[in-house]
């Protein structure tokens, strides 16, 4: 919620890994009218979808193991 450039160098490298960053960028584009480009928007959506799908698979495996008789 603040400029990435104000973070230390090591923090700036970690920002693109966070799903929060991608969600914030999509919300900024939707609410401010700033268009970062179609490719950038698609990339943010793909990253969020990938994280969601990976989380679903991990959750499914974890719950299957824990709930198995």
Predicted model as a PDB file, atoms N, CA, C, CB and O in Angstrom, pLDDT in the B-factor column:
MODEL        1                                                                  
ATOM      1  N   UNK A   1       0.811  -1.188   0.000  1.00 66.00           N  
ATOM      2  CA  UNK A   1       0.000   0.000   0.000  1.00 66.00           C  
ATOM      3  C   UNK A   1       0.862   1.263   0.000  1.00 66.00           C  
ATOM      4  CB  UNK A   1      -0.927  -0.008   1.193  1.00 66.00           C  
ATOM      5  O   UNK A   1       0.343   2.370   0.140  1.00 66.00           O  
ATOM      6  N   UNK A   2       2.151   1.101  -0.153  1.00 75.00           N  
ATOM      7  CA  UNK A   2       3.072   2.218  -0.254  1.00 75.00           C  
ATOM      8  C   UNK A   2       4.061   1.896  -1.364  1.00 75.00           C  
ATOM      9  CB  UNK A   2       3.801   2.488   1.104  1.00 75.00           C  
ATOM     10  O   UNK A   2       4.151   0.746  -1.794  1.00 75.00           O  
ATOM     11  N   UNK A   3       4.796   2.879  -1.827  1.00 84.00           N  
ATOM     12  CA  UNK A   3       5.684   2.639  -2.974  1.00 84.00           C  
ATOM     13  C   UNK A   3       6.725   1.550  -2.696  1.00 84.00           C  
ATOM     14  CB  UNK A   3       6.392   3.933  -3.358  1.00 84.00           C  
ATOM     15  O   UNK A   3       7.371   1.538  -1.648  1.00 84.00           O  
ATOM     16  N   UNK A   4       6.866   0.663  -3.633  1.00 87.00           N  
ATOM     17  CA  UNK A   4       7.858  -0.413  -3.522  1.00 87.00           C  
ATOM     18  C   UNK A   4       9.261   0.177  -3.489  1.00 87.00           C  
ATOM     19  CB  UNK A   4       7.722  -1.415  -4.697  1.00 87.00           C  
ATOM     20  O   UNK A   4      10.162  -0.394  -2.875  1.00 87.00           O  
ATOM     21  N   UNK A   5       9.446   1.305  -4.139  1.00 91.00           N  
ATOM     22  CA  UNK A   5      10.766   1.920  -4.188  1.00 91.00           C  
ATOM     23  C   UNK A   5      11.256   2.378  -2.819  1.00 91.00           C  
ATOM     24  CB  UNK A   5      10.746   3.090  -5.133  1.00 91.00           C  
ATOM     25  O   UNK A   5      12.451   2.613  -2.637  1.00 91.00           O  
ATOM     26  N   UNK A   6      10.345   2.509  -1.853  1.00 93.00           N  
ATOM     27  CA  UNK A   6      10.757   2.922  -0.518  1.00 93.00           C  
ATOM     28  C   UNK A   6      11.236   1.744   0.337  1.00 93.00           C  
ATOM     29  CB  UNK A   6       9.611   3.627   0.177  1.00 93.00           C  
ATOM     30  O   UNK A   6      11.709   1.943   1.456  1.00 93.00           O  
ATOM     31  N   UNK A   7      11.118   0.540  -0.178  1.00 92.00           N  
ATOM     32  CA  UNK A   7      11.591  -0.644   0.537  1.00 92.00           C  
ATOM     33  C   UNK A   7      13.094  -0.821   0.347  1.00 92.00           C  
ATOM     34  CB  UNK A   7      10.843  -1.900   0.056  1.00 92.00           C  
ATOM     35  O   UNK A   7      13.668  -0.308  -0.614  1.00 92.00           O  
ATOM     36  N   UNK A   8      13.727  -1.547   1.263  1.00 94.00           N  
ATOM     37  CA  UNK A   8      15.140  -1.874   1.033  1.00 94.00           C  
ATOM     38  C   UNK A   8      15.281  -2.786  -0.193  1.00 94.00           C  
ATOM     39  CB  UNK A   8      15.755  -2.557   2.291  1.00 94.00           C  
ATOM     40  O   UNK A   8      14.301  -3.379  -0.644  1.00 94.00           O  
ATOM     41  N   UNK A   9      16.472  -2.893  -0.716  1.00 95.00           N  
ATOM     42  CA  UNK A   9      16.716  -3.666  -1.944  1.00 95.00           C  
ATOM     43  C   UNK A   9      16.193  -5.098  -1.828  1.00 95.00           C  
ATOM     44  CB  UNK A   9      18.215  -3.689  -2.266  1.00 95.00           C  
ATOM     45  O   UNK A   9      15.546  -5.597  -2.749  1.00 95.00           O  
ATOM     46  N   UNK A  10      16.467  -5.760  -0.707  1.00 95.00           N  
ATOM     47  CA  UNK A  10      16.025  -7.153  -0.544  1.00 95.00           C  
ATOM     48  C   UNK A  10      14.494  -7.243  -0.513  1.00 95.00           C  
ATOM     49  CB  UNK A  10      16.619  -7.759   0.751  1.00 95.00           C  
ATOM     50  O   UNK A  10      13.917  -8.231  -0.967  1.00 95.00           O  
ATOM     51  N   UNK A  11      13.846  -6.217   0.019  1.00 92.00           N  
ATOM     52  CA  UNK A  11      12.389  -6.202   0.055  1.00 92.00           C  
ATOM     53  C   UNK A  11      11.784  -5.992  -1.320  1.00 92.00           C  
ATOM     54  CB  UNK A  11      11.904  -5.127   0.992  1.00 92.00           C  
ATOM     55  O   UNK A  11      10.737  -6.552  -1.642  1.00 92.00           O  
ATOM     56  N   UNK A  12      12.447  -5.186  -2.122  1.00 93.00           N  
ATOM     57  CA  UNK A  12      11.959  -4.943  -3.478  1.00 93.00           C  
ATOM     58  C   UNK A  12      11.988  -6.217  -4.312  1.00 93.00           C  
ATOM     59  CB  UNK A  12      12.791  -3.857  -4.156  1.00 93.00           C  
ATOM     60  O   UNK A  12      11.142  -6.411  -5.185  1.00 93.00           O  
ATOM     61  N   UNK A  13      12.956  -7.082  -4.045  1.00 93.00           N  
ATOM     62  CA  UNK A  13      13.042  -8.344  -4.789  1.00 93.00           C  
ATOM     63  C   UNK A  13      11.964  -9.335  -4.365  1.00 93.00           C  
ATOM     64  CB  UNK A  13      14.416  -8.972  -4.598  1.00 93.00           C  
ATOM     65  O   UNK A  13      11.586 -10.209  -5.145  1.00 93.00           O  
ATOM     66  N   UNK A  14      11.463  -9.207  -3.130  1.00 92.00           N  
ATOM     67  CA  UNK A  14      10.447 -10.132  -2.634  1.00 92.00           C  
ATOM     68  C   UNK A  14       9.024  -9.740  -3.032  1.00 92.00           C  
ATOM     69  CB  UNK A  14      10.537 -10.223  -1.138  1.00 92.00           C  
ATOM     70  O   UNK A  14       8.129 -10.585  -3.051  1.00 92.00           O  
ATOM     71  N   UNK A  15       8.819  -8.490  -3.343  1.00 91.00           N  
ATOM     72  CA  UNK A  15       7.470  -7.993  -3.623  1.00 91.00           C  
ATOM     73  C   UNK A  15       6.756  -8.772  -4.730  1.00 91.00           C  
ATOM     74  CB  UNK A  15       7.537  -6.535  -4.002  1.00 91.00           C  
ATOM     75  O   UNK A  15       5.603  -9.149  -4.525  1.00 91.00           O  
ATOM     76  N   UNK A  16       7.363  -9.037  -5.885  1.00 89.00           N  
ATOM     77  CA  UNK A  16       6.629  -9.746  -6.947  1.00 89.00           C  
ATOM     78  C   UNK A  16       6.226 -11.177  -6.584  1.00 89.00           C  
ATOM     79  CB  UNK A  16       7.466  -9.780  -8.191  1.00 89.00           C  
ATOM     80  O   UNK A  16       5.397 -11.772  -7.272  1.00 89.00           O  
ATOM     81  N   UNK A  17       6.787 -11.725  -5.536  1.00 90.00           N  
ATOM     82  CA  UNK A  17       6.427 -13.081  -5.115  1.00 90.00           C  
ATOM     83  C   UNK A  17       5.096 -13.080  -4.366  1.00 90.00           C  
ATOM     84  CB  UNK A  17       7.534 -13.684  -4.228  1.00 90.00           C  
ATOM     85  O   UNK A  17       4.381 -14.083  -4.358  1.00 90.00           O  
ATOM     86  N   UNK A  18       4.773 -11.969  -3.749  1.00 90.00           N  
ATOM     87  CA  UNK A  18       3.582 -11.884  -2.909  1.00 90.00           C  
ATOM     88  C   UNK A  18       2.307 -11.762  -3.735  1.00 90.00           C  
ATOM     89  CB  UNK A  18       3.695 -10.705  -1.964  1.00 90.00           C  
ATOM     90  O   UNK A  18       2.229 -10.914  -4.624  1.00 90.00           O  
ATOM     91  N   UNK A  19       1.306 -12.599  -3.454  1.00 93.00           N  
ATOM     92  CA  UNK A  19       0.022 -12.448  -4.153  1.00 93.00           C  
ATOM     93  C   UNK A  19      -0.659 -11.115  -3.824  1.00 93.00           C  
ATOM     94  CB  UNK A  19      -0.910 -13.606  -3.791  1.00 93.00           C  
ATOM     95  O   UNK A  19      -1.438 -10.597  -4.625  1.00 93.00           O  
ATOM     96  N   UNK A  20      -0.365 -10.569  -2.653  1.00 91.00           N  
ATOM     97  CA  UNK A  20      -0.952  -9.291  -2.279  1.00 91.00           C  
ATOM     98  C   UNK A  20      -0.563  -8.204  -3.280  1.00 91.00           C  
ATOM     99  CB  UNK A  20      -0.512  -8.895  -0.864  1.00 91.00           C  
ATOM    100  O   UNK A  20      -1.390  -7.363  -3.631  1.00 91.00           O  
ATOM    101  N   UNK A  21       0.667  -8.213  -3.733  1.00 90.00           N  
ATOM    102  CA  UNK A  21       1.139  -7.235  -4.714  1.00 90.00           C  
ATOM    103  C   UNK A  21       0.288  -7.298  -5.987  1.00 90.00           C  
ATOM    104  CB  UNK A  21       2.628  -7.481  -5.051  1.00 90.00           C  
ATOM    105  O   UNK A  21      -0.134  -6.268  -6.514  1.00 90.00           O  
ATOM    106  N   UNK A  22       0.047  -8.499  -6.463  1.00 92.00           N  
ATOM    107  CA  UNK A  22      -0.705  -8.662  -7.707  1.00 92.00           C  
ATOM    108  C   UNK A  22      -2.164  -8.240  -7.529  1.00 92.00           C  
ATOM    109  CB  UNK A  22      -0.634 -10.118  -8.187  1.00 92.00           C  
ATOM    110  O   UNK A  22      -2.753  -7.631  -8.422  1.00 92.00           O  
ATOM    111  N   UNK A  23      -2.736  -8.562  -6.383  1.00 92.00           N  
ATOM    112  CA  UNK A  23      -4.101  -8.125  -6.109  1.00 92.00           C  
ATOM    113  C   UNK A  23      -4.215  -6.617  -6.015  1.00 92.00           C  
ATOM    114  CB  UNK A  23      -4.596  -8.748  -4.834  1.00 92.00           C  
ATOM    115  O   UNK A  23      -5.162  -6.029  -6.539  1.00 92.00           O  
ATOM    116  N   UNK A  24      -3.253  -5.985  -5.348  1.00 89.00           N  
ATOM    117  CA  UNK A  24      -3.259  -4.527  -5.213  1.00 89.00           C  
ATOM    118  C   UNK A  24      -3.109  -3.868  -6.573  1.00 89.00           C  
ATOM    119  CB  UNK A  24      -2.136  -4.062  -4.272  1.00 89.00           C  
ATOM    120  O   UNK A  24      -3.780  -2.875  -6.852  1.00 89.00           O  
ATOM    121  N   UNK A  25      -2.252  -4.394  -7.417  1.00 89.00           N  
ATOM    122  CA  UNK A  25      -2.080  -3.814  -8.750  1.00 89.00           C  
ATOM    123  C   UNK A  25      -3.376  -3.905  -9.566  1.00 89.00           C  
ATOM    124  CB  UNK A  25      -0.936  -4.524  -9.495  1.00 89.00           C  
ATOM    125  O   UNK A  25      -3.710  -2.973 -10.298  1.00 89.00           O  
ATOM    126  N   UNK A  26      -4.097  -5.003  -9.448  1.00 91.00           N  
ATOM    127  CA  UNK A  26      -5.372  -5.126 -10.155  1.00 91.00           C  
ATOM    128  C   UNK A  26      -6.405  -4.146  -9.600  1.00 91.00           C  
ATOM    129  CB  UNK A  26      -5.901  -6.564 -10.054  1.00 91.00           C  
ATOM    130  O   UNK A  26      -7.158  -3.535 -10.357  1.00 91.00           O  
ATOM    131  N   UNK A  27      -6.435  -4.002  -8.289  1.00 91.00           N  
ATOM    132  CA  UNK A  27      -7.386  -3.072  -7.678  1.00 91.00           C  
ATOM    133  C   UNK A  27      -7.051  -1.633  -8.046  1.00 91.00           C  
ATOM    134  CB  UNK A  27      -7.396  -3.237  -6.152  1.00 91.00           C  
ATOM    135  O   UNK A  27      -7.949  -0.837  -8.319  1.00 91.00           O  
ATOM    136  N   UNK A  28      -5.764  -1.296  -8.056  1.00 88.00           N  
ATOM    137  CA  UNK A  28      -5.367   0.054  -8.472  1.00 88.00           C  
ATOM    138  C   UNK A  28      -5.816   0.339  -9.905  1.00 88.00           C  
ATOM    139  CB  UNK A  28      -3.840   0.226  -8.354  1.00 88.00           C  
ATOM    140  O   UNK A  28      -6.322   1.422 -10.203  1.00 88.00           O  
ATOM    141  N   UNK A  29      -5.628  -0.632 -10.778  1.00 90.00           N  
ATOM    142  CA  UNK A  29      -6.029  -0.435 -12.176  1.00 90.00           C  
ATOM    143  C   UNK A  29      -7.546  -0.261 -12.285  1.00 90.00           C  
ATOM    144  CB  UNK A  29      -5.566  -1.628 -13.045  1.00 90.00           C  
ATOM    145  O   UNK A  29      -8.027   0.533 -13.094  1.00 90.00           O  
ATOM    146  N   UNK A  30      -8.289  -0.997 -11.475  1.00 90.00           N  
ATOM    147  CA  UNK A  30      -9.752  -0.928 -11.544  1.00 90.00           C  
ATOM    148  C   UNK A  30     -10.307   0.352 -10.929  1.00 90.00           C  
ATOM    149  CB  UNK A  30     -10.358  -2.126 -10.846  1.00 90.00           C  
ATOM    150  O   UNK A  30     -11.305   0.888 -11.411  1.00 90.00           O  
ATOM    151  N   UNK A  31      -9.677   0.841  -9.882  1.00 92.00           N  
ATOM    152  CA  UNK A  31     -10.250   1.983  -9.173  1.00 92.00           C  
ATOM    153  C   UNK A  31      -9.706   3.335  -9.612  1.00 92.00           C  
ATOM    154  CB  UNK A  31     -10.019   1.823  -7.720  1.00 92.00           C  
ATOM    155  O   UNK A  31     -10.393   4.347  -9.472  1.00 92.00           O  
ATOM    156  N   UNK A  32      -8.498   3.373 -10.135  1.00 89.00           N  
ATOM    157  CA  UNK A  32      -7.922   4.662 -10.516  1.00 89.00           C  
ATOM    158  C   UNK A  32      -8.031   4.941 -12.006  1.00 89.00           C  
ATOM    159  CB  UNK A  32      -6.479   4.719 -10.102  1.00 89.00           C  
ATOM    160  O   UNK A  32      -7.798   6.067 -12.445  1.00 89.00           O  
ATOM    161  N   UNK A  33      -8.378   3.938 -12.777  1.00 82.00           N  
ATOM    162  CA  UNK A  33      -8.470   4.129 -14.215  1.00 82.00           C  
ATOM    163  C   UNK A  33      -7.124   4.069 -14.907  1.00 82.00           C  
ATOM    164  CB  UNK A  33      -9.122   5.436 -14.511  1.00 82.00           C  
ATOM    165  O   UNK A  33      -7.034   4.236 -16.123  1.00 82.00           O  
ATOM    166  N   UNK A  34      -6.079   3.831 -14.133  1.00 82.00           N  
ATOM    167  CA  UNK A  34      -4.727   3.707 -14.711  1.00 82.00           C  
ATOM    168  C   UNK A  34      -4.642   2.362 -15.410  1.00 82.00           C  
ATOM    169  CB  UNK A  34      -3.603   3.843 -13.609  1.00 82.00           C  
ATOM    170  O   UNK A  34      -4.872   1.320 -14.796  1.00 82.00           O  
ATOM    171  N   UNK A  35      -4.318   2.387 -16.675  1.00 81.00           N  
ATOM    172  CA  UNK A  35      -4.248   1.149 -17.441  1.00 81.00           C  
ATOM    173  C   UNK A  35      -2.786   0.765 -17.652  1.00 81.00           C  
ATOM    174  CB  UNK A  35      -4.979   1.298 -18.801  1.00 81.00           C  
ATOM    175  O   UNK A  35      -2.104   1.377 -18.474  1.00 81.00           O  
ATOM    176  N   UNK A  36      -2.289  -0.246 -16.918  1.00 78.00           N  
ATOM    177  CA  UNK A  36      -0.886  -0.643 -17.074  1.00 78.00           C  
ATOM    178  C   UNK A  36      -0.633  -1.467 -18.334  1.00 78.00           C  
ATOM    179  CB  UNK A  36      -0.443  -1.429 -15.868  1.00 78.00           C  
ATOM    180  O   UNK A  36       0.512  -1.806 -18.631  1.00 78.00           O  
ATOM    181  N   UNK A  37      -1.672  -1.784 -19.062  1.00 82.00           N  
ATOM    182  CA  UNK A  37      -1.541  -2.579 -20.276  1.00 82.00           C  
ATOM    183  C   UNK A  37      -2.179  -3.943 -20.095  1.00 82.00           C  
ATOM    184  CB  UNK A  37      -0.073  -2.731 -20.663  1.00 82.00           C  
ATOM    185  O   UNK A  37      -2.185  -4.504 -18.999  1.00 82.00           O  
ATOM    186  N   UNK A  38      -2.706  -4.456 -21.164  1.00 83.00           N  
ATOM    187  CA  UNK A  38      -3.408  -5.732 -21.111  1.00 83.00           C  
ATOM    188  C   UNK A  38      -2.486  -6.866 -20.682  1.00 83.00           C  
ATOM    189  CB  UNK A  38      -4.022  -6.047 -22.464  1.00 83.00           C  
ATOM    190  O   UNK A  38      -2.888  -7.728 -19.900  1.00 83.00           O  
ATOM    191  N   UNK A  39      -1.271  -6.876 -21.178  1.00 87.00           N  
ATOM    192  CA  UNK A  39      -0.325  -7.934 -20.819  1.00 87.00           C  
ATOM    193  C   UNK A  39      -0.034  -7.961 -19.335  1.00 87.00           C  
ATOM    194  CB  UNK A  39       0.964  -7.763 -21.582  1.00 87.00           C  
ATOM    195  O   UNK A  39       0.060  -9.032 -18.736  1.00 87.00           O  
ATOM    196  N   UNK A  40       0.109  -6.794 -18.740  1.00 87.00           N  
ATOM    197  CA  UNK A  40       0.378  -6.708 -17.316  1.00 87.00           C  
ATOM    198  C   UNK A  40      -0.820  -7.187 -16.499  1.00 87.00           C  
ATOM    199  CB  UNK A  40       0.739  -5.278 -16.933  1.00 87.00           C  
ATOM    200  O   UNK A  40      -0.656  -7.910 -15.516  1.00 87.00           O  
ATOM    201  N   UNK A  41      -2.009  -6.789 -16.900  1.00 90.00           N  
ATOM    202  CA  UNK A  41      -3.209  -7.221 -16.189  1.00 90.00           C  
ATOM    203  C   UNK A  41      -3.383  -8.729 -16.271  1.00 90.00           C  
ATOM    204  CB  UNK A  41      -4.443  -6.523 -16.752  1.00 90.00           C  
ATOM    205  O   UNK A  41      -3.722  -9.377 -15.281  1.00 90.00           O  
ATOM    206  N   UNK A  42      -3.151  -9.278 -17.438  1.00 93.00           N  
ATOM    207  CA  UNK A  42      -3.267 -10.727 -17.621  1.00 93.00           C  
ATOM    208  C   UNK A  42      -2.233 -11.450 -16.765  1.00 93.00           C  
ATOM    209  CB  UNK A  42      -3.092 -11.107 -19.111  1.00 93.00           C  
ATOM    210  O   UNK A  42      -2.530 -12.484 -16.167  1.00 93.00           O  
ATOM    211  N   UNK A  43      -1.030 -10.912 -16.707  1.00 93.00           N  
ATOM    212  CA  UNK A  43       0.022 -11.529 -15.897  1.00 93.00           C  
ATOM    213  C   UNK A  43      -0.377 -11.553 -14.420  1.00 93.00           C  
ATOM    214  CB  UNK A  43       1.356 -10.774 -16.078  1.00 93.00           C  
ATOM    215  O   UNK A  43      -0.160 -12.556 -13.740  1.00 93.00           O  
ATOM    216  N   UNK A  44      -0.955 -10.465 -13.920  1.00 93.00           N  
ATOM    217  CA  UNK A  44      -1.390 -10.422 -12.520  1.00 93.00           C  
ATOM    218  C   UNK A  44      -2.494 -11.452 -12.262  1.00 93.00           C  
ATOM    219  CB  UNK A  44      -1.887  -9.006 -12.153  1.00 93.00           C  
ATOM    220  O   UNK A  44      -2.480 -12.136 -11.239  1.00 93.00           O  
ATOM    221  N   UNK A  45      -3.432 -11.559 -13.174  1.00 94.00           N  
ATOM    222  CA  UNK A  45      -4.517 -12.535 -13.014  1.00 94.00           C  
ATOM    223  C   UNK A  45      -3.962 -13.954 -13.064  1.00 94.00           C  
ATOM    224  CB  UNK A  45      -5.594 -12.342 -14.109  1.00 94.00           C  
ATOM    225  O   UNK A  45      -4.387 -14.806 -12.284  1.00 94.00           O  
ATOM    226  N   UNK A  46      -3.035 -14.220 -13.956  1.00 95.00           N  
ATOM    227  CA  UNK A  46      -2.436 -15.555 -14.070  1.00 95.00           C  
ATOM    228  C   UNK A  46      -1.700 -15.926 -12.785  1.00 95.00           C  
ATOM    229  CB  UNK A  46      -1.470 -15.617 -15.273  1.00 95.00           C  
ATOM    230  O   UNK A  46      -1.816 -17.053 -12.304  1.00 95.00           O  
ATOM    231  N   UNK A  47      -0.949 -14.988 -12.233  1.00 94.00           N  
ATOM    232  CA  UNK A  47      -0.230 -15.268 -10.982  1.00 94.00           C  
ATOM    233  C   UNK A  47      -1.215 -15.582  -9.866  1.00 94.00           C  
ATOM    234  CB  UNK A  47       0.665 -14.071 -10.583  1.00 94.00           C  
ATOM    235  O   UNK A  47      -1.024 -16.552  -9.132  1.00 94.00           O  
ATOM    236  N   UNK A  48      -2.268 -14.778  -9.725  1.00 95.00           N  
ATOM    237  CA  UNK A  48      -3.258 -15.026  -8.673  1.00 95.00           C  
ATOM    238  C   UNK A  48      -3.979 -16.347  -8.876  1.00 95.00           C  
ATOM    239  CB  UNK A  48      -4.269 -13.892  -8.623  1.00 95.00           C  
ATOM    240  O   UNK A  48      -4.229 -17.070  -7.912  1.00 95.00           O  
ATOM    241  N   UNK A  49      -4.318 -16.673 -10.121  1.00 96.00           N  
ATOM    242  CA  UNK A  49      -4.979 -17.950 -10.396  1.00 96.00           C  
ATOM    243  C   UNK A  49      -4.046 -19.117 -10.098  1.00 96.00           C  
ATOM    244  CB  UNK A  49      -5.451 -18.010 -11.856  1.00 96.00           C  
ATOM    245  O   UNK A  49      -4.485 -20.136  -9.565  1.00 96.00           O  
ATOM    246  N   UNK A  50      -2.781 -18.984 -10.430  1.00 95.00           N  
ATOM    247  CA  UNK A  50      -1.802 -20.048 -10.155  1.00 95.00           C  
ATOM    248  C   UNK A  50      -1.656 -20.281  -8.658  1.00 95.00           C  
ATOM    249  CB  UNK A  50      -0.432 -19.695 -10.766  1.00 95.00           C  
ATOM    250  O   UNK A  50      -1.610 -21.424  -8.204  1.00 95.00           O  
ATOM    251  N   UNK A  51      -1.585 -19.207  -7.899  1.00 95.00           N  
ATOM    252  CA  UNK A  51      -1.475 -19.339  -6.440  1.00 95.00           C  
ATOM    253  C   UNK A  51      -2.734 -19.987  -5.872  1.00 95.00           C  
ATOM    254  CB  UNK A  51      -1.238 -17.956  -5.781  1.00 95.00           C  
ATOM    255  O   UNK A  51      -2.646 -20.834  -4.982  1.00 95.00           O  
ATOM    256  N   UNK A  52      -3.895 -19.601  -6.373  1.00 96.00           N  
ATOM    257  CA  UNK A  52      -5.153 -20.182  -5.898  1.00 96.00           C  
ATOM    258  C   UNK A  52      -5.243 -21.671  -6.223  1.00 96.00           C  
ATOM    259  CB  UNK A  52      -6.341 -19.443  -6.514  1.00 96.00           C  
ATOM    260  O   UNK A  52      -5.655 -22.469  -5.381  1.00 96.00           O  
ATOM    261  N   UNK A  53      -4.864 -22.040  -7.425  1.00 97.00           N  
ATOM    262  CA  UNK A  53      -4.913 -23.454  -7.822  1.00 97.00           C  
ATOM    263  C   UNK A  53      -3.906 -24.279  -7.028  1.00 97.00           C  
ATOM    264  CB  UNK A  53      -4.641 -23.600  -9.330  1.00 97.00           C  
ATOM    265  O   UNK A  53      -4.216 -25.385  -6.585  1.00 97.00           O  
ATOM    266  N   UNK A  54      -2.708 -23.746  -6.849  1.00 96.00           N  
ATOM    267  CA  UNK A  54      -1.698 -24.458  -6.050  1.00 96.00           C  
ATOM    268  C   UNK A  54      -2.181 -24.627  -4.616  1.00 96.00           C  
ATOM    269  CB  UNK A  54      -0.347 -23.703  -6.071  1.00 96.00           C  
ATOM    270  O   UNK A  54      -2.008 -25.693  -4.025  1.00 96.00           O  
ATOM    271  N   UNK A  55      -2.778 -23.597  -4.059  1.00 96.00           N  
ATOM    272  CA  UNK A  55      -3.319 -23.689  -2.702  1.00 96.00           C  
ATOM    273  C   UNK A  55      -4.428 -24.708  -2.600  1.00 96.00           C  
ATOM    274  CB  UNK A  55      -3.827 -22.344  -2.248  1.00 96.00           C  
ATOM    275  O   UNK A  55      -4.535 -25.419  -1.601  1.00 96.00           O  
ATOM    276  N   UNK A  56      -5.252 -24.786  -3.623  1.00 96.00           N  
ATOM    277  CA  UNK A  56      -6.337 -25.761  -3.629  1.00 96.00           C  
ATOM    278  C   UNK A  56      -5.778 -27.183  -3.634  1.00 96.00           C  
ATOM    279  CB  UNK A  56      -7.252 -25.542  -4.846  1.00 96.00           C  
ATOM    280  O   UNK A  56      -6.265 -28.045  -2.902  1.00 96.00           O  
ATOM    281  N   UNK A  57      -4.755 -27.428  -4.459  1.00 95.00           N  
ATOM    282  CA  UNK A  57      -4.149 -28.762  -4.497  1.00 95.00           C  
ATOM    283  C   UNK A  57      -3.504 -29.130  -3.167  1.00 95.00           C  
ATOM    284  CB  UNK A  57      -3.111 -28.836  -5.609  1.00 95.00           C  
ATOM    285  O   UNK A  57      -3.655 -30.256  -2.692  1.00 95.00           O  
ATOM    286  N   UNK A  58      -2.794 -28.196  -2.572  1.00 95.00           N  
ATOM    287  CA  UNK A  58      -2.149 -28.457  -1.281  1.00 95.00           C  
ATOM    288  C   UNK A  58      -3.211 -28.726  -0.208  1.00 95.00           C  
ATOM    289  CB  UNK A  58      -1.246 -27.258  -0.865  1.00 95.00           C  
ATOM    290  O   UNK A  58      -3.074 -29.658   0.586  1.00 95.00           O  
ATOM    291  N   UNK A  59      -4.248 -27.923  -0.188  1.00 94.00           N  
ATOM    292  CA  UNK A  59      -5.318 -28.120   0.795  1.00 94.00           C  
ATOM    293  C   UNK A  59      -6.010 -29.464   0.591  1.00 94.00           C  
ATOM    294  CB  UNK A  59      -6.345 -26.982   0.706  1.00 94.00           C  
ATOM    295  O   UNK A  59      -6.325 -30.158   1.557  1.00 94.00           O  
ATOM    296  N   UNK A  60      -6.239 -29.819  -0.637  1.00 93.00           N  
ATOM    297  CA  UNK A  60      -6.912 -31.096  -0.920  1.00 93.00           C  
ATOM    298  C   UNK A  60      -6.067 -32.273  -0.442  1.00 93.00           C  
ATOM    299  CB  UNK A  60      -7.200 -31.232  -2.430  1.00 93.00           C  
ATOM    300  O   UNK A  60      -6.591 -33.206   0.167  1.00 93.00           O  
ATOM    301  N   UNK A  61      -4.767 -32.235  -0.713  1.00 91.00           N  
ATOM    302  CA  UNK A  61      -3.872 -33.308  -0.271  1.00 91.00           C  
ATOM    303  C   UNK A  61      -3.805 -33.366   1.258  1.00 91.00           C  
ATOM    304  CB  UNK A  61      -2.459 -33.106  -0.858  1.00 91.00           C  
ATOM    305  O   UNK A  61      -3.863 -34.441   1.854  1.00 91.00           O  
ATOM    306  N   UNK A  62      -3.683 -32.210   1.869  1.00 91.00           N  
ATOM    307  CA  UNK A  62      -3.582 -32.157   3.329  1.00 91.00           C  
ATOM    308  C   UNK A  62      -4.854 -32.681   3.996  1.00 91.00           C  
ATOM    309  CB  UNK A  62      -3.303 -30.721   3.789  1.00 91.00           C  
ATOM    310  O   UNK A  62      -4.777 -33.488   4.922  1.00 91.00           O  
ATOM    311  N   UNK A  63      -6.000 -32.240   3.544  1.00 89.00           N  
ATOM    312  CA  UNK A  63      -7.236 -32.688   4.147  1.00 89.00           C  
ATOM    313  C   UNK A  63      -7.517 -34.155   3.849  1.00 89.00           C  
ATOM    314  CB  UNK A  63      -8.379 -31.836   3.668  1.00 89.00           C  
ATOM    315  O   UNK A  63      -8.075 -34.859   4.692  1.00 89.00           O  
ATOM    316  N   UNK A  64      -7.142 -34.623   2.667  1.00 85.00           N  
ATOM    317  CA  UNK A  64      -7.336 -36.030   2.338  1.00 85.00           C  
ATOM    318  C   UNK A  64      -6.527 -36.919   3.265  1.00 85.00           C  
ATOM    319  CB  UNK A  64      -6.954 -36.297   0.886  1.00 85.00           C  
ATOM    320  O   UNK A  64      -7.021 -37.955   3.711  1.00 85.00           O  
ATOM    321  N   UNK A  65      -5.305 -36.537   3.559  1.00 83.00           N  
ATOM    322  CA  UNK A  65      -4.448 -37.319   4.458  1.00 83.00           C  
ATOM    323  C   UNK A  65      -4.973 -37.269   5.880  1.00 83.00           C  
ATOM    324  CB  UNK A  65      -3.003 -36.805   4.414  1.00 83.00           C  
ATOM    325  O   UNK A  65      -4.980 -38.288   6.570  1.00 83.00           O  
ATOM    326  N   UNK A  66      -5.408 -36.119   6.324  1.00 83.00           N  
ATOM    327  CA  UNK A  66      -5.871 -35.975   7.713  1.00 83.00           C  
ATOM    328  C   UNK A  66      -7.233 -36.595   7.948  1.00 83.00           C  
ATOM    329  CB  UNK A  66      -5.919 -34.519   8.094  1.00 83.00           C  
ATOM    330  O   UNK A  66      -7.510 -37.075   9.047  1.00 83.00           O  
ATOM    331  N   UNK A  67      -8.086 -36.595   6.943  1.00 82.00           N  
ATOM    332  CA  UNK A  67      -9.439 -37.108   7.128  1.00 82.00           C  
ATOM    333  C   UNK A  67      -9.602 -38.555   6.687  1.00 82.00           C  
ATOM    334  CB  UNK A  67     -10.408 -36.252   6.379  1.00 82.00           C  
ATOM    335  O   UNK A  67     -10.674 -39.135   6.859  1.00 82.00           O  
ATOM    336  N   UNK A  68      -8.564 -39.140   6.127  1.00 74.00           N  
ATOM    337  CA  UNK A  68      -8.644 -40.537   5.684  1.00 74.00           C  
ATOM    338  C   UNK A  68      -8.759 -41.451   6.902  1.00 74.00           C  
ATOM    339  CB  UNK A  68      -7.400 -40.924   4.826  1.00 74.00           C  
ATOM    340  O   UNK A  68      -8.078 -41.238   7.905  1.00 74.00           O  
ATOM    341  N   UNK A  69      -9.610 -42.457   6.819  1.00 71.00           N  
ATOM    342  CA  UNK A  69      -9.775 -43.381   7.972  1.00 71.00           C  
ATOM    343  C   UNK A  69      -8.574 -44.248   8.207  1.00 71.00           C  
ATOM    344  CB  UNK A  69     -10.974 -44.268   7.770  1.00 71.00           C  
ATOM    345  O   UNK A  69      -8.571 -45.062   9.130  1.00 71.00           O  
TER     346      UNK A  69                                                      
ENDMDL                                                                          
END                                                                             
